[in-house]
Amino acid sequence: MLNIKKMMKKKGISPVIASIILIAITVAVAIAVAGWVFGLFGTYTTGGGVTITVTRLNSSQVDFTVVNSKSTAISITAIRVQGTTVSATTDLPITVVAYTTVSKTASLAGDSLTTGMSYTIQFVLSDGTIITSVATAS
């Protein structure tokens, strides 16, 4: 009986400490969710370790740079200019080995592109990943 009375007299943590712990947990969860939703941790930002930058675009060709930060080779199987019938005609697939940066040119065919207008170019990888890049036709 004495042990129960001693336990009843002991106090728990103070309400201020409990509030601080709850706020810290809430902030940590909010940061984790925001990182996942907005891709702050790099999971979905550049096609899983592949970045493609268009350096020149015109009606007959697209010049681009591929940075492959993955530990495996990647292959570009299709290149399309959205909103047009323009697509790559030859030079595909383009394979880029692991941990490499290369500059490539692909021939295009289809509608003529309007000089000075911005276009979204889709690069389709062999695993189905689509990487987009925006460029202005010259």
ROSE-4610 file (N, C-alpha, C; in Angstrom, 1 decimal, always signed):
// ROSE-4610
residu = [M/M/M/L/L/L/N/N/N/I/I/I/K/K/K/K/K/K/M/M/M/M/M/M/K/K/K/K/K/K/K/K/K/G/G/G/I/I/I/S/S/S/P/P/P/V/V/V/I/I/I/A/A/A/S/S/S/I/I/I/I/I/I/L/L/L/I/I/I/A/A/A/I/I/I/T/T/T/V/V/V/A/A/A/V/V/V/A/A/A/I/I/I/A/A/A/V/V/V/A/A/A/G/G/G/W/W/W/V/V/V/F/F/F/G/G/G/L/L/L/F/F/F/G/G/G/T/T/T/Y/Y/Y/T/T/T/T/T/T/G/G/G/G/G/G/G/G/G/V/V/V/T/T/T/I/I/I/T/T/T/V/V/V/T/T/T/R/R/R/L/L/L/N/N/N/S/S/S/S/S/S/Q/Q/Q/V/V/V/D/D/D/F/F/F/T/T/T/V/V/V/V/V/V/N/N/N/S/S/S/K/K/K/S/S/S/T/T/T/A/A/A/I/I/I/S/S/S/I/I/I/T/T/T/A/A/A/I/I/I/R/R/R/V/V/V/Q/Q/Q/G/G/G/T/T/T/T/T/T/V/V/V/S/S/S/A/A/A/T/T/T/T/T/T/D/D/D/L/L/L/P/P/P/I/I/I/T/T/T/V/V/V/V/V/V/A/A/A/Y/Y/Y/T/T/T/T/T/T/V/V/V/S/S/S/K/K/K/T/T/T/A/A/A/S/S/S/L/L/L/A/A/A/G/G/G/D/D/D/S/S/S/L/L/L/T/T/T/T/T/T/G/G/G/M/M/M/S/S/S/Y/Y/Y/T/T/T/I/I/I/Q/Q/Q/F/F/F/V/V/V/L/L/L/S/S/S/D/D/D/G/G/G/T/T/T/I/I/I/I/I/I/T/T/T/S/S/S/V/V/V/A/A/A/T/T/T/A/A/A/S/S/S]
num = [1/1/1/2/2/2/3/3/3/4/4/4/5/5/5/6/6/6/7/7/7/8/8/8/9/9/9/10/10/10/11/11/11/12/12/12/13/13/13/14/14/14/15/15/15/16/16/16/17/17/17/18/18/18/19/19/19/20/20/20/21/21/21/22/22/22/23/23/23/24/24/24/25/25/25/26/26/26/27/27/27/28/28/28/29/29/29/30/30/30/31/31/31/32/32/32/33/33/33/34/34/34/35/35/35/36/36/36/37/37/37/38/38/38/39/39/39/40/40/40/41/41/41/42/42/42/43/43/43/44/44/44/45/45/45/46/46/46/47/47/47/48/48/48/49/49/49/50/50/50/51/51/51/52/52/52/53/53/53/54/54/54/55/55/55/56/56/56/57/57/57/58/58/58/59/59/59/60/60/60/61/61/61/62/62/62/63/63/63/64/64/64/65/65/65/66/66/66/67/67/67/68/68/68/69/69/69/70/70/70/71/71/71/72/72/72/73/73/73/74/74/74/75/75/75/76/76/76/77/77/77/78/78/78/79/79/79/80/80/80/81/81/81/82/82/82/83/83/83/84/84/84/85/85/85/86/86/86/87/87/87/88/88/88/89/89/89/90/90/90/91/91/91/92/92/92/93/93/93/94/94/94/95/95/95/96/96/96/97/97/97/98/98/98/99/99/99/100/100/100/101/101/101/102/102/102/103/103/103/104/104/104/105/105/105/106/106/106/107/107/107/108/108/108/109/109/109/110/110/110/111/111/111/112/112/112/113/113/113/114/114/114/115/115/115/116/116/116/117/117/117/118/118/118/119/119/119/120/120/120/121/121/121/122/122/122/123/123/123/124/124/124/125/125/125/126/126/126/127/127/127/128/128/128/129/129/129/130/130/130/131/131/131/132/132/132/133/133/133/134/134/134/135/135/135/136/136/136/137/137/137/138/138/138]
x = [+0.8/+0.0/+0.9/+2.0/+2.9/+3.5/+3.8/+4.4/+3.4/+2.1/+1.1/+1.0/+1.1/+1.0/+2.2/+3.4/+4.6/+4.6/+4.0/+3.9/+2.9/+1.9/+0.8/+1.4/+2.4/+2.9/+4.0/+4.5/+5.5/+4.8/+5.5/+5.0/+5.5/+4.8/+5.3/+6.1/+6.4/+7.1/+6.2/+6.8/+6.0/+5.3/+4.2/+3.4/+4.2/+5.2/+6.0/+6.9/+7.6/+8.5/+7.7/+6.5/+5.7/+5.3/+4.9/+4.6/+5.8/+6.9/+8.1/+8.4/+8.3/+8.5/+7.5/+6.2/+5.2/+5.5/+5.9/+6.2/+7.4/+8.4/+9.6/+9.2/+8.4/+8.0/+7.2/+6.3/+5.4/+6.3/+7.2/+8.1/+8.9/+9.4/+10.2/+9.4/+8.2/+7.3/+6.9/+6.7/+6.3/+7.5/+8.7/+9.9/+10.0/+9.8/+9.9/+8.8/+7.6/+6.5/+6.8/+7.2/+7.5/+8.7/+9.7/+10.8/+10.3/+9.5/+8.9/+8.0/+7.1/+6.2/+6.9/+7.8/+8.4/+9.7/+10.1/+11.3/+12.6/+12.6/+13.8/+14.9/+14.7/+15.7/+16.3/+15.9/+16.4/+15.9/+14.9/+14.4/+13.8/+13.0/+12.3/+12.7/+13.7/+14.0/+14.5/+15.4/+16.0/+16.0/+14.9/+14.8/+15.7/+15.8/+16.5/+18.0/+18.6/+20.1/+20.5/+19.5/+19.8/+19.3/+20.2/+19.8/+20.1/+19.1/+19.3/+19.1/+20.0/+19.9/+20.0/+19.0/+19.0/+19.9/+20.9/+21.8/+21.4/+20.7/+20.3/+19.1/+18.1/+17.0/+16.6/+16.5/+15.9/+15.1/+14.6/+13.7/+14.3/+15.7/+16.3/+17.1/+17.4/+18.2/+18.1/+18.4/+18.4/+19.8/+20.5/+21.8/+21.5/+22.0/+21.7/+22.9/+22.9/+23.9/+23.3/+23.8/+23.2/+24.3/+23.8/+24.6/+24.0/+24.7/+24.2/+25.0/+24.3/+24.9/+24.5/+23.9/+23.5/+24.7/+24.6/+25.6/+25.5/+24.4/+24.2/+24.1/+24.3/+24.1/+22.6/+22.4/+21.0/+20.9/+19.7/+19.5/+18.4/+18.5/+17.4/+16.9/+15.6/+15.0/+14.1/+13.7/+12.8/+13.0/+12.9/+12.9/+11.7/+10.9/+9.7/+9.6/+9.2/+8.9/+7.4/+7.0/+5.6/+4.8/+3.6/+2.8/+3.0/+3.9/+4.3/+4.3/+4.6/+4.8/+6.3/+7.1/+8.6/+9.1/+9.9/+10.5/+11.8/+12.7/+13.9/+13.7/+14.5/+14.4/+15.5/+16.7/+17.8/+18.6/+19.7/+20.6/+20.1/+19.1/+18.6/+18.7/+18.8/+19.0/+20.3/+20.4/+21.6/+21.9/+23.1/+23.5/+24.5/+24.3/+25.3/+25.7/+27.0/+27.5/+27.4/+27.5/+27.4/+28.4/+28.0/+28.8/+29.5/+28.7/+29.3/+28.5/+29.2/+28.5/+28.9/+27.9/+28.2/+27.3/+27.8/+27.0/+26.6/+25.4/+24.9/+24.0/+23.9/+23.0/+22.1/+20.8/+19.8/+19.1/+19.0/+18.3/+16.8/+16.1/+14.6/+13.9/+12.7/+11.8/+10.4/+9.6/+8.2/+8.0/+7.0/+6.7/+7.9/+7.9/+9.0/+8.7/+9.8/+9.6/+9.7/+9.0/+9.0/+10.1/+11.0/+12.2/+11.7/+12.4/+12.0/+10.9/+10.3/+9.2/+9.8/+9.3/+9.8/+9.0/+9.7/+9.2/+9.6/+8.8/+9.1/+9.5/+10.7/+11.3/+11.2/+10.7/+10.6/+11.7/+12.5/+13.5/+13.0/+12.7/+12.2/+13.3/+13.5/+14.6/+14.0/+15.0/+14.6/+13.8/+13.9/+13.1/+11.7/+11.4/+10.1/+10.1/+11.2/+11.3/+11.2/+10.5/+10.4/+11.0/+12.1/+12.7/+12.4/+11.9/+11.6/+12.6/+12.7/+13.6/+12.9/+13.0/+12.4/+13.5/+13.3/+14.3/+13.6/+14.3/+13.8/+14.4/+13.5/+14.0/+14.8/+15.9/+16.7/+16.7]
y = [-1.2/+0.0/+1.3/+1.2/+2.4/+2.7/+1.7/+1.9/+2.6/+2.3/+3.0/+4.4/+4.8/+6.2/+6.9/+6.3/+7.0/+7.2/+6.3/+6.5/+7.6/+7.7/+8.7/+10.1/+10.2/+11.5/+12.0/+11.1/+11.4/+12.2/+13.2/+14.0/+13.5/+13.7/+13.4/+14.6/+14.6/+15.7/+16.9/+18.1/+19.3/+19.6/+20.3/+20.5/+21.3/+22.2/+23.0/+22.0/+21.1/+20.2/+19.3/+18.8/+18.0/+18.8/+20.0/+20.9/+21.1/+21.3/+21.4/+20.2/+19.0/+17.7/+17.5/+17.8/+17.7/+18.6/+19.9/+20.8/+20.3/+19.8/+19.3/+18.1/+17.2/+16.1/+16.6/+17.5/+18.0/+18.7/+19.5/+20.2/+19.1/+18.1/+17.1/+16.3/+16.0/+15.3/+16.2/+17.5/+18.5/+18.6/+18.7/+18.8/+17.5/+16.4/+15.1/+15.0/+15.4/+15.4/+16.4/+17.6/+18.6/+18.2/+17.6/+17.0/+16.0/+15.1/+14.1/+14.6/+15.5/+16.1/+17.0/+17.8/+18.8/+18.3/+17.1/+16.5/+17.2/+17.7/+18.4/+17.4/+16.2/+15.2/+14.6/+15.1/+14.7/+13.4/+12.8/+11.5/+11.6/+12.6/+12.6/+13.9/+14.6/+15.8/+15.8/+14.9/+14.9/+13.6/+12.9/+11.6/+10.5/+10.6/+9.6/+9.7/+10.8/+10.9/+11.2/+11.5/+11.9/+13.3/+14.2/+15.5/+15.7/+16.3/+16.6/+18.1/+18.8/+20.2/+20.4/+21.1/+21.4/+22.7/+22.6/+23.7/+24.4/+23.7/+24.4/+23.6/+24.3/+23.6/+24.4/+23.6/+24.2/+23.1/+23.4/+22.5/+21.2/+21.2/+20.0/+19.3/+19.9/+19.1/+19.7/+18.9/+19.3/+18.9/+19.9/+19.6/+19.6/+18.7/+18.6/+17.9/+18.2/+17.6/+16.7/+15.5/+14.5/+14.3/+14.4/+14.1/+12.9/+11.8/+10.5/+10.3/+10.6/+10.4/+9.0/+8.2/+6.9/+5.9/+4.8/+3.8/+2.8/+3.0/+2.2/+3.1/+2.5/+3.2/+3.5/+4.5/+4.8/+4.9/+4.7/+4.9/+5.8/+6.8/+7.6/+7.0/+6.6/+5.8/+6.7/+7.9/+8.7/+10.2/+11.1/+12.5/+13.1/+13.9/+14.5/+16.0/+16.8/+18.2/+18.3/+18.6/+18.7/+19.8/+19.5/+20.4/+20.4/+19.6/+19.5/+18.0/+17.8/+16.5/+16.2/+17.1/+17.0/+15.9/+15.0/+14.0/+13.6/+12.9/+12.4/+11.3/+11.4/+10.5/+9.4/+9.8/+8.8/+9.0/+8.4/+8.6/+8.0/+7.2/+6.6/+5.1/+4.4/+5.0/+5.6/+6.5/+7.1/+6.6/+5.9/+5.3/+6.2/+6.4/+7.2/+6.3/+6.0/+5.1/+5.8/+5.0/+5.5/+6.6/+7.5/+8.6/+9.4/+9.8/+10.4/+11.6/+12.6/+13.8/+13.8/+13.8/+13.8/+14.9/+15.4/+16.3/+15.5/+15.6/+14.8/+15.7/+15.3/+15.9/+14.9/+15.2/+14.3/+15.0/+14.4/+14.9/+14.9/+16.0/+16.1/+16.1/+15.7/+15.8/+16.1/+16.7/+17.0/+18.5/+19.1/+20.5/+21.3/+22.5/+23.4/+24.2/+24.5/+25.2/+26.7/+27.4/+28.9/+29.5/+30.2/+30.8/+31.8/+31.7/+32.5/+32.0/+30.9/+30.3/+29.2/+29.1/+28.1/+26.8/+25.7/+24.3/+23.4/+22.5/+21.5/+20.2/+19.8/+18.6/+17.4/+16.3/+15.1/+14.1/+13.7/+12.6/+11.4/+10.3/+9.1/+8.1/+7.6/+6.6/+5.2/+4.3/+2.9/+2.3/+2.8/+2.3/+3.0/+3.9/+4.5/+5.9/+6.3/+7.6/+8.7/+9.8/+10.9/+12.1/+12.6/+13.8/+15.0/+16.1/+17.2/+18.4/+19.1/+20.3/+21.3/+22.6/+23.6/+24.4/+24.7/+25.4/+26.3/+27.3/+28.3/+28.0/+27.9/+27.5/+28.7/+28.3/+29.3/+29.1]
z = [+0.0/+0.0/+0.0/+0.7/+0.7/-0.6/-1.4/-2.7/-3.6/-3.5/-4.4/-4.0/-2.8/-2.3/-2.8/-2.8/-3.2/-4.7/-5.5/-6.9/-7.3/-6.5/-6.7/-6.5/-5.6/-5.2/-6.3/-7.1/-8.1/-9.2/-9.7/-10.8/-12.1/-13.2/-14.6/-15.1/-16.4/-17.0/-17.0/-16.9/-16.9/-18.2/-18.1/-19.4/-20.4/-19.9/-20.8/-21.6/-20.9/-21.6/-22.6/-22.2/-23.1/-24.3/-24.2/-25.3/-26.3/-25.7/-26.6/-27.3/-26.7/-27.4/-28.5/-28.2/-29.3/-30.5/-30.2/-31.3/-32.1/-31.4/-32.2/-33.1/-32.6/-33.4/-34.6/-34.3/-35.4/-36.5/-36.1/-37.1/-37.9/-37.2/-37.9/-38.9/-38.6/-39.5/-40.7/-40.4/-41.5/-42.5/-42.0/-42.9/-43.7/-43.1/-43.9/-45.0/-44.6/-45.6/-46.7/-46.4/-47.4/-48.3/-47.8/-48.6/-49.5/-49.1/-50.0/-51.1/-50.7/-51.7/-52.7/-52.3/-53.2/-53.7/-53.4/-54.0/-53.5/-52.3/-51.8/-51.6/-51.5/-51.2/-52.5/-53.6/-54.9/-55.5/-54.9/-55.4/-56.8/-57.1/-58.3/-59.2/-58.8/-59.4/-60.8/-61.1/-62.5/-63.1/-63.0/-63.6/-62.9/-61.6/-60.8/-61.1/-61.2/-61.4/-62.8/-63.7/-65.1/-65.3/-65.8/-66.1/-67.6/-68.3/-69.7/-69.9/-70.5/-70.8/-72.3/-72.9/-74.3/-74.5/-75.4/-75.7/-77.0/-77.9/-79.2/-79.7/-80.3/-80.9/-82.1/-83.2/-84.5/-85.2/-86.3/-87.0/-87.4/-87.6/-88.1/-87.1/-85.9/-84.9/-83.5/-82.5/-81.1/-80.6/-80.0/-79.3/-77.8/-77.1/-75.7/-74.9/-73.6/-72.8/-71.8/-71.6/-70.7/-69.6/-68.3/-67.2/-66.5/-66.5/-65.9/-64.6/-63.5/-62.2/-61.6/-62.4/-61.9/-62.0/-61.3/-61.3/-62.5/-63.3/-64.5/-65.8/-66.9/-68.2/-68.4/-69.2/-69.6/-71.1/-71.6/-73.1/-73.3/-74.2/-74.7/-75.9/-75.8/-76.9/-77.8/-77.3/-78.1/-77.7/-78.6/-78.3/-79.1/-78.3/-78.9/-78.5/-79.4/-79.1/-78.9/-77.7/-77.3/-78.1/-78.5/-79.2/-80.7/-81.2/-82.6/-83.0/-84.3/-84.8/-84.9/-84.4/-84.4/-83.5/-84.0/-83.2/-83.8/-83.0/-83.6/-84.6/-85.7/-86.8/-86.8/-86.4/-86.4/-85.1/-85.0/-83.9/-82.6/-82.7/-81.4/-81.5/-80.4/-79.0/-78.8/-77.8/-77.4/-76.0/-75.9/-74.6/-74.0/-72.7/-71.9/-70.7/-70.6/-69.5/-68.2/-67.1/-65.8/-65.5/-64.6/-64.1/-65.3/-66.3/-67.5/-67.9/-68.4/-69.1/-70.5/-71.4/-72.9/-73.5/-74.6/-75.5/-76.7/-77.2/-78.3/-79.2/-80.5/-81.4/-82.0/-82.1/-82.7/-83.8/-85.0/-86.1/-85.8/-86.3/-86.1/-87.4/-87.4/-88.6/-88.2/-89.0/-88.7/-89.0/-88.3/-88.4/-88.3/-88.9/-88.6/-87.3/-86.6/-85.3/-85.5/-84.8/-84.9/-84.1/-84.8/-84.2/-83.0/-81.9/-80.7/-79.8/-80.2/-79.4/-78.5/-77.3/-76.4/-76.6/-76.5/-76.7/-75.5/-75.2/-74.2/-74.9/-74.6/-75.3/-74.3/-74.7/-73.9/-74.4/-73.4/-73.6/-72.9/-73.7/-73.1/-73.0/-71.7/-71.4/-71.6/-71.7/-72.0/-70.8/-69.6/-68.5/-68.4/-69.3/-69.4/-68.7/-68.1/-67.5/-68.6/-68.3/-69.3/-68.6/-69.2/-68.7/-69.6/-69.1/-69.9/-69.8/-70.8/-70.9/-71.7/-71.4/-72.2/-72.9/-74.2/-75.0/-76.0/-76.4/-77.4/-78.7/-79.7/-81.1/-81.6/-82.3/-83.0/-84.5]
